[in-house]
Amino acid sequence: MINTRQQRLEDLLEELSIIRSFYERFWSDMSEQQLDYLADIEYRVVKEIRVLEK
């Protein structure tokens, strides 16, 4: 059975992948406010990933 920490890490990596795909698909159509919002979410996800990888 996968422990909770490992599962959370996998979920965050999947979320990061989704966020980055949004950038690739919709970059030119997004407003600056939307890009900032997405960047903020990406930052928080990456930060939590780094904590869990320690």
Secondary structure, 3 states (H helix, E strand, C coil): CCCHHHHHHHHHHHHHHHHHHHHHHHHHHCCHHHHHHHHHHHHHHHHHHHHHHC
